[in-house]
Amino acid sequence: MNIPFVPADSSNYYSGRGGNSIKYIVMHYTANDGDTDEGNAHYFQGAGRRASAHYFVDEDSVTQSVRDRDAAWHCGGAIESSHHPLRGICMNRNSLGVEICSDIVGGKYTITPQTVDRAVELVKYLMAKYGIDVDHVVRHYDVTGKLCPEPWVRDESLWRKFKARLTAPVEPEPKKEDDEVVEKKKVLLNGKTYECDIINKDEINYIKMRSLQQAGFTIDFDAVRKVPSITAPQCRTFVPDGTAEVQDAIDTVQEVAGLEEQTIEYLLRYQYGEQLIRKLAEAMEK
């Protein structure tokens, strides 16, 4: 995983682990309303917080605040209830602390499905990295009896579902229909070879519009007509009435070569279209 690091102030954690290896992952919640992983990480850059966590997770990202090699201050403290089976077993020096951002809905703390998804992804990554089994993924509640993460203490089924996802096999993405498969193919655009996204349907190749950008085409959306727009490189908006000189040249080319209006219009869209028309007319008059 590509996880940005925003370092906590050194006064908020232990340097090193005192010879202990990482054996546990402890889940917490921030007890805030609509906070972010980045915001929490920046908060712990302040000195004297007397607490910290290795990772903060929100709906769309994860930020690391304390290096794995150091011990964050996240699961110590006084016993807060009769439930503390891992007290003295799971400690700051042999665990990683993961803080999940929370929201308040209907007066109760909640953890959004998107945040849970990010947490699952992170914890599975850490489990694989350090060889930690699912039984060693625990709540702060299991260490000191603190109601943390509160939604997963209040509703044990949410905690069970989270842990079940940590060992569930990864479901393969549903295969797209044959006519929706996108392939990379080389295409000549303006005489130059580009690798483009191609969809083959009924033996016809369709190039994705965005692939044209690499060849200098401008892809946009016409807000007035409500349709996508494509502007070819070295082209300009067609102006039907040019100078008298250009119009005379057009008349000559049409008369001698029999070019249709559409062909003339196409040529005039080219950046040097008028110059081309005049040169063609001059050549035909000789």
C-alpha positions as a Markdown table, in Angstrom:
| # | Residue | x | y | z |
|---|---|---|---|---|
| 1 | Met | 0.0 | 0.0 | 0.0 |
| 2 | Asn | 1.1 | 3.5 | -0.7 |
| 3 | Ile | 0.5 | 5.3 | 2.6 |
| 4 | Pro | 1.7 | 8.9 | 3.2 |
| 5 | Phe | 3.6 | 9.6 | 6.4 |
| 6 | Val | 2.9 | 12.6 | 8.5 |
| 7 | Pro | 5.2 | 12.2 | 11.6 |
| 8 | Ala | 3.9 | 12.6 | 15.1 |
| 9 | Asp | 5.9 | 14.7 | 17.5 |
| 10 | Ser | 8.5 | 12.6 | 19.1 |
| 11 | Ser | 7.1 | 13.5 | 22.6 |
| 12 | Asn | 4.0 | 11.4 | 21.7 |
| 13 | Tyr | 5.4 | 7.9 | 21.3 |
| 14 | Tyr | 8.3 | 5.6 | 22.3 |
| 15 | Ser | 11.3 | 5.4 | 20.0 |
| 16 | Gly | 11.8 | 1.7 | 19.3 |
| 17 | Arg | 10.0 | -1.2 | 20.8 |
| 18 | Gly | 12.3 | -2.3 | 23.5 |
| 19 | Gly | 13.2 | -5.5 | 21.8 |
| 20 | Asn | 9.5 | -6.6 | 21.3 |
| 21 | Ser | 8.1 | -7.8 | 17.9 |
| 22 | Ile | 4.8 | -6.8 | 16.5 |
| 23 | Lys | 2.2 | -9.4 | 17.6 |
| 24 | Tyr | -1.1 | -7.5 | 17.7 |
| 25 | Ile | -3.1 | -5.0 | 15.8 |
| 26 | Val | -5.4 | -2.9 | 18.0 |
| 27 | Met | -8.4 | -1.1 | 16.5 |
| 28 | His | -9.6 | 2.2 | 17.9 |
| 29 | Tyr | -12.0 | 5.0 | 16.8 |
| 30 | Thr | -11.4 | 8.7 | 17.0 |
| 31 | Ala | -14.7 | 9.6 | 18.7 |
| 32 | Asn | -15.1 | 12.6 | 16.4 |
| 33 | Asp | -17.7 | 13.6 | 13.9 |
| 34 | Gly | -16.6 | 13.7 | 10.3 |
| 35 | Asp | -12.9 | 13.9 | 10.9 |
| 36 | Thr | -10.2 | 12.8 | 8.5 |
| 37 | Asp | -7.1 | 10.7 | 8.6 |
| 38 | Glu | -5.0 | 13.7 | 7.5 |
| 39 | Gly | -6.5 | 16.0 | 10.1 |
| 40 | Asn | -5.8 | 13.5 | 12.9 |
| 41 | Ala | -2.2 | 13.0 | 11.8 |
| 42 | His | -1.5 | 16.7 | 11.7 |
| 43 | Tyr | -3.0 | 17.1 | 15.2 |
| 44 | Phe | -0.5 | 14.6 | 16.6 |
| 45 | Gln | 2.4 | 16.7 | 15.1 |
| 46 | Gly | 1.8 | 18.9 | 18.1 |
| 47 | Ala | 3.9 | 18.2 | 21.2 |
| 48 | Gly | 2.5 | 16.9 | 24.5 |
| 49 | Arg | -0.6 | 15.0 | 23.2 |
| 50 | Arg | 0.4 | 12.1 | 25.4 |
| 51 | Ala | -1.2 | 9.7 | 22.9 |
| 52 | Ser | -0.7 | 8.5 | 19.3 |
| 53 | Ala | -1.5 | 5.8 | 16.8 |
| 54 | His | 0.4 | 4.3 | 13.9 |
| 55 | Tyr | -2.4 | 4.8 | 11.3 |
| 56 | Phe | -5.5 | 6.9 | 10.8 |
| 57 | Val | -8.2 | 5.7 | 8.4 |
| 58 | Asp | -11.1 | 7.6 | 6.8 |
| 59 | Glu | -13.4 | 6.9 | 3.8 |
| 60 | Asp | -10.9 | 7.4 | 1.1 |
| 61 | Ser | -7.4 | 7.3 | 2.5 |
| 62 | Val | -4.9 | 6.2 | 5.2 |
| 63 | Thr | -2.2 | 8.3 | 6.8 |
| 64 | Gln | 0.7 | 6.9 | 8.9 |
| 65 | Ser | 1.7 | 8.9 | 12.0 |
| 66 | Val | 4.2 | 6.7 | 13.8 |
| 67 | Arg | 6.6 | 4.3 | 12.2 |
| 68 | Asp | 5.9 | 0.6 | 12.7 |
| 69 | Arg | 9.4 | 0.3 | 14.3 |
| 70 | Asp | 8.3 | 2.7 | 17.1 |
| 71 | Ala | 5.7 | 2.1 | 19.8 |
| 72 | Ala | 2.7 | 4.4 | 19.7 |
| 73 | Trp | 0.9 | 5.3 | 22.9 |
| 74 | His | -2.5 | 3.8 | 22.1 |
| 75 | Cys | -3.6 | 0.9 | 24.2 |
| 76 | Gly | -2.2 | 1.6 | 27.7 |
| 77 | Gly | -3.9 | 3.4 | 30.4 |
| 78 | Ala | -6.1 | 2.5 | 33.3 |
| 79 | Ile | -8.7 | -0.4 | 33.3 |
| 80 | Glu | -12.1 | 1.0 | 32.5 |
| 81 | Ser | -14.4 | -2.0 | 32.8 |
| 82 | Ser | -14.4 | -5.6 | 33.8 |
| 83 | His | -13.7 | -6.7 | 30.2 |
| 84 | His | -9.9 | -6.6 | 29.7 |
| 85 | Pro | -8.8 | -10.2 | 28.7 |
| 86 | Leu | -5.6 | -8.9 | 27.0 |
| 87 | Arg | -4.4 | -6.6 | 29.8 |
| 88 | Gly | -0.7 | -7.1 | 30.2 |
| 89 | Ile | -0.5 | -9.3 | 27.1 |
| 90 | Cys | -1.2 | -6.9 | 24.3 |
| 91 | Met | 0.8 | -3.7 | 25.0 |
| 92 | Asn | 2.0 | -0.6 | 23.2 |
| 93 | Arg | 5.4 | -2.1 | 22.6 |
| 94 | Asn | 4.1 | -5.3 | 20.8 |
| 95 | Ser | 1.2 | -3.8 | 18.8 |
| 96 | Leu | 0.2 | -1.5 | 16.1 |
| 97 | Gly | -2.6 | 1.0 | 16.7 |
| 98 | Val | -5.2 | 1.8 | 14.0 |
| 99 | Glu | -7.5 | 4.7 | 14.5 |
| 100 | Ile | -10.8 | 4.7 | 12.5 |
| 101 | Cys | -12.4 | 8.1 | 11.8 |
| 102 | Ser | -16.0 | 8.3 | 12.9 |
| 103 | Asp | -19.3 | 10.2 | 12.4 |
| 104 | Ile | -22.3 | 10.9 | 14.6 |
| 105 | Val | -25.6 | 9.8 | 13.1 |
| 106 | Gly | -28.8 | 10.1 | 15.1 |
| 107 | Gly | -26.8 | 10.9 | 18.2 |
| 108 | Lys | -24.7 | 7.8 | 18.0 |
| 109 | Tyr | -21.2 | 7.2 | 16.8 |
| 110 | Thr | -20.9 | 5.3 | 13.5 |
| 111 | Ile | -18.2 | 4.1 | 11.1 |
| 112 | Thr | -19.2 | 4.5 | 7.5 |
| 113 | Pro | -19.0 | 1.4 | 5.2 |
| 114 | Gln | -16.4 | 3.2 | 3.1 |
| 115 | Thr | -14.2 | 3.7 | 6.1 |
| 116 | Val | -14.6 | 0.1 | 7.1 |
| 117 | Asp | -13.5 | -0.9 | 3.6 |
| 118 | Arg | -10.3 | 1.1 | 3.9 |
| 119 | Ala | -9.7 | -0.3 | 7.4 |
| 120 | Val | -10.1 | -3.9 | 6.1 |
| 121 | Glu | -7.6 | -3.2 | 3.3 |
| 122 | Leu | -5.1 | -1.7 | 5.7 |
| 123 | Val | -5.4 | -4.4 | 8.4 |
| 124 | Lys | -5.1 | -7.3 | 5.8 |
| 125 | Tyr | -2.0 | -5.6 | 4.5 |
| 126 | Leu | -0.5 | -5.4 | 8.0 |
| 127 | Met | -1.5 | -8.9 | 8.9 |
| 128 | Ala | 0.3 | -10.2 | 5.8 |
| 129 | Lys | 3.3 | -8.0 | 6.4 |
| 130 | Tyr | 3.9 | -9.1 | 10.0 |
| 131 | Gly | 2.4 | -12.6 | 10.0 |
| 132 | Ile | -0.4 | -11.7 | 12.4 |
| 133 | Asp | -3.4 | -14.0 | 12.5 |
| 134 | Val | -7.0 | -12.7 | 12.9 |
| 135 | Asp | -7.1 | -13.7 | 16.6 |
| 136 | His | -4.5 | -11.1 | 17.2 |
| 137 | Val | -6.6 | -8.3 | 15.7 |
| 138 | Val | -8.3 | -6.9 | 18.7 |
| 139 | Arg | -10.2 | -3.8 | 20.0 |
| 140 | His | -8.9 | -1.3 | 22.6 |
| 141 | Tyr | -11.9 | -2.6 | 24.6 |
| 142 | Asp | -10.2 | -6.1 | 24.8 |
| 143 | Val | -7.1 | -4.6 | 26.3 |
| 144 | Thr | -8.3 | -2.0 | 28.9 |
| 145 | Gly | -12.1 | -2.3 | 28.8 |
| 146 | Lys | -12.4 | 1.1 | 27.2 |
| 147 | Leu | -15.5 | 1.4 | 25.0 |
| 148 | Cys | -13.4 | 1.7 | 21.9 |
| 149 | Pro | -14.3 | 1.5 | 19.0 |
| 150 | Glu | -17.6 | 2.3 | 20.6 |
| 151 | Pro | -19.8 | 1.2 | 17.6 |
| 152 | Trp | -18.1 | -2.2 | 17.6 |
| 153 | Val | -18.5 | -2.6 | 21.4 |
| 154 | Arg | -22.1 | -1.5 | 21.4 |
| 155 | Asp | -22.9 | -3.8 | 18.5 |
| 156 | Glu | -20.7 | -7.0 | 18.6 |
| 157 | Ser | -22.1 | -8.1 | 15.2 |
| 158 | Leu | -20.3 | -5.3 | 13.5 |
| 159 | Trp | -17.0 | -6.4 | 15.1 |
| 160 | Arg | -17.6 | -10.0 | 14.0 |
| 161 | Lys | -18.3 | -8.9 | 10.5 |
| 162 | Phe | -15.2 | -6.8 | 10.3 |
| 163 | Lys | -13.0 | -9.7 | 11.5 |
| 164 | Ala | -14.7 | -12.1 | 9.1 |
| 165 | Arg | -13.7 | -9.9 | 6.2 |
| 166 | Leu | -10.1 | -10.1 | 7.2 |
| 167 | Thr | -9.9 | -13.8 | 6.4 |
| 168 | Ala | -12.6 | -14.0 | 3.6 |
| 169 | Pro | -11.2 | -15.0 | 0.2 |
| 170 | Val | -10.9 | -12.2 | -2.3 |
| 171 | Glu | -13.7 | -12.4 | -4.7 |
| 172 | Pro | -12.6 | -12.0 | -8.3 |
| 173 | Glu | -14.0 | -9.1 | -10.2 |
| 174 | Pro | -16.9 | -10.1 | -12.4 |
| 175 | Lys | -15.7 | -10.7 | -15.9 |
| 176 | Lys | -16.9 | -8.1 | -18.4 |
| 177 | Glu | -18.9 | -9.2 | -21.4 |
| 178 | Asp | -16.8 | -9.9 | -24.4 |
| 179 | Asp | -18.1 | -6.8 | -26.1 |
| 180 | Glu | -16.9 | -4.6 | -23.2 |
| 181 | Val | -13.3 | -5.8 | -22.9 |
| 182 | Val | -10.9 | -3.0 | -23.2 |
| 183 | Glu | -7.5 | -3.8 | -24.8 |
| 184 | Lys | -4.4 | -1.8 | -25.5 |
| 185 | Lys | -3.7 | -1.7 | -29.2 |
| 186 | Lys | -1.4 | 0.4 | -31.3 |
| 187 | Val | -3.1 | 2.9 | -33.6 |
| 188 | Leu | -1.8 | 5.4 | -36.1 |
| 189 | Leu | -3.0 | 8.9 | -35.3 |
| 190 | Asn | -1.8 | 11.6 | -37.6 |
| 191 | Gly | 0.8 | 9.3 | -38.9 |
| 192 | Lys | 2.3 | 8.5 | -35.5 |
| 193 | Thr | 1.9 | 5.2 | -33.5 |
| 194 | Tyr | 0.1 | 5.5 | -30.1 |
| 195 | Glu | -1.1 | 2.8 | -27.7 |
| 196 | Cys | -4.8 | 3.3 | -27.2 |
| 197 | Asp | -7.7 | 1.8 | -25.3 |
| 198 | Ile | -9.7 | -0.2 | -27.8 |
| 199 | Ile | -13.1 | -2.0 | -27.4 |
| 200 | Asn | -13.9 | -4.7 | -30.0 |
| 201 | Lys | -17.5 | -5.3 | -30.5 |
| 202 | Asp | -19.0 | -7.3 | -33.4 |
| 203 | Glu | -15.5 | -7.3 | -35.1 |
| 204 | Ile | -15.5 | -3.5 | -35.1 |
| 205 | Asn | -12.8 | -1.6 | -33.1 |
| 206 | Tyr | -13.9 | 1.4 | -31.1 |
| 207 | Ile | -11.3 | 3.7 | -29.8 |
| 208 | Lys | -11.9 | 5.4 | -26.4 |
| 209 | Met | -12.2 | 9.1 | -26.8 |
| 210 | Arg | -9.7 | 9.9 | -24.0 |
| 211 | Ser | -7.0 | 7.9 | -25.9 |
| 212 | Leu | -7.0 | 10.6 | -28.6 |
| 213 | Gln | -5.6 | 13.2 | -26.1 |
| 214 | Gln | -2.1 | 11.8 | -26.4 |
| 215 | Ala | -2.1 | 12.7 | -30.1 |
| 216 | Gly | -3.1 | 16.3 | -29.4 |
| 217 | Phe | -6.8 | 16.0 | -29.8 |
| 218 | Thr | -8.8 | 18.1 | -27.3 |
| 219 | Ile | -11.6 | 16.2 | -25.6 |
| 220 | Asp | -14.3 | 18.3 | -23.9 |
| 221 | Phe | -18.0 | 18.5 | -23.3 |
| 222 | Asp | -20.2 | 21.0 | -25.1 |
| 223 | Ala | -22.4 | 22.3 | -22.3 |
| 224 | Val | -24.8 | 24.0 | -24.8 |
| 225 | Arg | -25.4 | 21.0 | -27.1 |
| 226 | Lys | -25.0 | 18.5 | -24.2 |
| 227 | Val | -22.6 | 16.3 | -26.3 |
| 228 | Pro | -18.9 | 15.4 | -26.1 |
| 229 | Ser | -16.7 | 17.4 | -28.4 |
| 230 | Ile | -13.4 | 16.5 | -30.1 |
| 231 | Thr | -11.1 | 19.0 | -31.7 |
| 232 | Ala | -8.3 | 17.7 | -33.9 |
| 233 | Pro | -4.8 | 19.1 | -33.6 |
| 234 | Gln | -3.8 | 21.9 | -36.0 |
| 235 | Cys | -7.5 | 22.5 | -36.7 |
| 236 | Arg | -9.7 | 25.5 | -36.2 |
| 237 | Thr | -13.3 | 26.4 | -36.2 |
| 238 | Phe | -14.6 | 26.5 | -39.8 |
| 239 | Val | -15.4 | 30.0 | -41.1 |
| 240 | Pro | -17.6 | 29.6 | -44.3 |
| 241 | Asp | -16.9 | 33.0 | -45.7 |
| 242 | Gly | -13.2 | 33.9 | -46.1 |
| 243 | Thr | -11.6 | 36.7 | -48.0 |
| 244 | Ala | -12.5 | 37.3 | -51.6 |
| 245 | Glu | -9.1 | 35.8 | -52.6 |
| 246 | Val | -9.9 | 32.6 | -50.7 |
| 247 | Gln | -13.4 | 32.5 | -52.1 |
| 248 | Asp | -12.0 | 32.8 | -55.7 |
| 249 | Ala | -9.6 | 30.0 | -55.0 |
| 250 | Ile | -12.4 | 27.8 | -53.6 |
| 251 | Asp | -14.4 | 28.4 | -56.8 |
| 252 | Thr | -11.5 | 27.5 | -59.0 |
| 253 | Val | -10.8 | 24.3 | -57.0 |
| 254 | Gln | -14.4 | 23.2 | -57.1 |
| 255 | Glu | -14.7 | 24.0 | -60.8 |
| 256 | Val | -11.6 | 22.3 | -62.0 |
| 257 | Ala | -11.3 | 19.4 | -59.5 |
| 258 | Gly | -15.0 | 18.9 | -58.8 |
| 259 | Leu | -14.5 | 18.9 | -55.0 |
| 260 | Glu | -17.7 | 19.0 | -52.9 |
| 261 | Glu | -18.6 | 21.5 | -50.3 |
| 262 | Gln | -17.8 | 19.0 | -47.5 |
| 263 | Thr | -14.3 | 18.4 | -48.8 |
| 264 | Ile | -13.7 | 22.1 | -49.1 |
| 265 | Glu | -15.0 | 22.6 | -45.5 |
| 266 | Tyr | -12.7 | 19.9 | -44.2 |
| 267 | Leu | -9.6 | 21.4 | -45.9 |
| 268 | Leu | -10.5 | 24.9 | -44.5 |
| 269 | Arg | -10.6 | 23.5 | -41.0 |
| 270 | Tyr | -6.9 | 22.7 | -41.2 |
| 271 | Gln | -4.6 | 25.3 | -39.7 |
| 272 | Tyr | -3.1 | 26.1 | -43.1 |
| 273 | Gly | -6.3 | 25.3 | -45.0 |
| 274 | Glu | -6.6 | 28.7 | -46.8 |
| 275 | Gln | -3.0 | 28.6 | -47.9 |
| 276 | Leu | -3.5 | 25.1 | -49.2 |
| 277 | Ile | -6.7 | 26.1 | -51.2 |
| 278 | Arg | -4.9 | 29.0 | -52.8 |
| 279 | Lys | -1.9 | 26.9 | -53.8 |
| 280 | Leu | -4.2 | 24.3 | -55.3 |
| 281 | Ala | -6.0 | 27.0 | -57.3 |
| 282 | Glu | -2.8 | 28.5 | -58.5 |
| 283 | Ala | -1.6 | 25.1 | -59.7 |
| 284 | Met | -4.8 | 24.4 | -61.5 |
| 285 | Glu | -4.8 | 27.8 | -63.3 |
| 286 | Lys | -1.3 | 27.2 | -64.8 |
